[in-house]
Amino acid sequence: MSKWFRVLLVVAVVVVGVQLGTLLVGAQGGTYVSGFTVQNQDAVNAANVTIRFYWAEGTPGAGSVAHTITDVIDAGKSKTWFTPSVPGLPDGFIGSVVVESDRPVAAIVNTQTPSGTGSSPSNPNRVGTASGVLEAQTGTNMYVTQIMKNFYGWGSYIAVQNTTGDTASVTVRYFDSTGAQVATNTQSLHPYSTYVFRQESEAGLASGFAGSAKVESNKAIAVICNFYNSGTMDTTAQFHSYNGLAGGATKIYAPRIVKDYYGYQSGLKVQNVGTAATVVTVQYTFGGSTYTQTSPSIGPGQAWGPYMGTPAQVPELGAVAGSGSAVFTSSGQPIVATVNEDNRSMGRGVTYNGFLDGSATSTVLFPQITSKYYGYCSGIQIMNVTAAPHSCTVTYSMAGRADVTVATGSIGAGQSWSQFAPNVPGMTTDFNGAAVVTCDGNFVGIANMSHRNDVDTRWPTNYGDNFTTYNGINK
């Protein structure tokens, strides 16, 4: 097969050393590593993959290949690489990864603290997950909904990867909460290299800044943003990761929204990526009932959104509590959105990207699903974005084990359906595999994973942010 498929993983790190640590670690503290999972979309043929690690800007080898590996992924299955365990990858590596395959693939990437963290409240776990970026998802303009500088203990960084073989010039434009542009930063990137724009280092941003950004480039780029609490204890260990998006739509779908749900609350951020002001209507669905909230006018580049844990920001929901979904509709300009979910007493937090209207398909891929795997357990949540009921089947697969397939039953128009992997009949312990959802209508979905020693009792309590979520990949 002559055609190669490429997916880009914006930041991968492995046991950062003293000199390289300032590139990535900074205010979020500690040592960080990465794990990434690649799923073979071909259900018949094995995928031959080549994985190249590129040094980040600011390192002596910026833009050069630090290491290359080749491997095979069984048909319809996935494979995970944990960077500290990749033979030949240099200690102190920080940079980006390009995965090439002779079959279509999908991927996710975790940024996390090393194995062994989470053993005590003063040594908390921290992890965030973003989707690997397919070549078709790159662009010369990318949008970031939520960034901070010393904002009540929170900070952030924007990792930008040049996805081409030419040198790229990249400019980040920062917008405050009113939509005013308050700072810019321009950097040159080697081919396939990454530059980490750290908001704590931006002189043009005032301490206490909270806003949004637009990333412009003369070459196609991929973007991941991470934001994080101080991490001094388990209660401040939240580490969120999400993808920058190349463009928006006038309607956005969010499969999961929570309010007063076992201590968890959602927060929303909607960014106007158009050229004029717009107003956004949010339709929430909880338990079959709908509730509507209307935003103020949102200017170009500006982001707006409520936090469910502050009743005054969502008066339309009143005493509503539970898990639901949402649809964002703009009055005219394209928008992008992210959805946060956190438990501030436990120090857990996740973020996923809202799904653009038109991106839903009848097949949704989840590269990594776990069930009682070192204590980690996954769930999936899918949303029917059509105007009629539809049903799906979910197939869980792992190399060396028999597939497990379940049916969802009928899912109503605009409704969500969820499943917790350990509760799936036939699911085995120590499962670390993938899932494929196949429907007779168009759906979107997310997957989450957390350490559940109440479910997998073989493992002790894991303190801090062991909760992560990513977008399912529509095929």
Buried (B, 14 or more C-beta within 10 A) or exposed (E): EEEEBBBBBBBBBBBBEEEBBEBBBBBBBBBBBBBBBBBBBBEEEBBBBBBBBBBBBBBEBBBBEBBEBEBEBBBBBBBBBBBBEBEEBBEBBBBBBBBBBBBBBBBBBBBBBBEEBBBEBEBBBBBBBBBBBBBEBBBBBBBBBBBBBBBEBBBBBBBBBBBBEEBBEBEBBBBBEEBEBBBBBEBEBBBBBBBBBBBBBBEEBEEEBBBBBBBBBEBBBBBBBBBBBBBEBBBBBBBBBBBBBBEBBBBBBBBBBBBBBEEBBBBBBBBBBBEEBBBBBBBBBBEEEEBEBEBEBBBBBBBBBBBBBEBEBBEEBEEBBEBBBBBBBBBEBBBBBBBBBBBBEBBBBBBBBBBBBEBBBBBBBBBBBBBBBEBBBBBBBBBBBBEEBBBBEBBBBBBEBEEBBBEBEEBBEBBBBBBBBBEBEEBBEEBBBBBBBBBEBBBBBBBBBBBBBEBBEEBEBBBBBBBBBBBBBBB
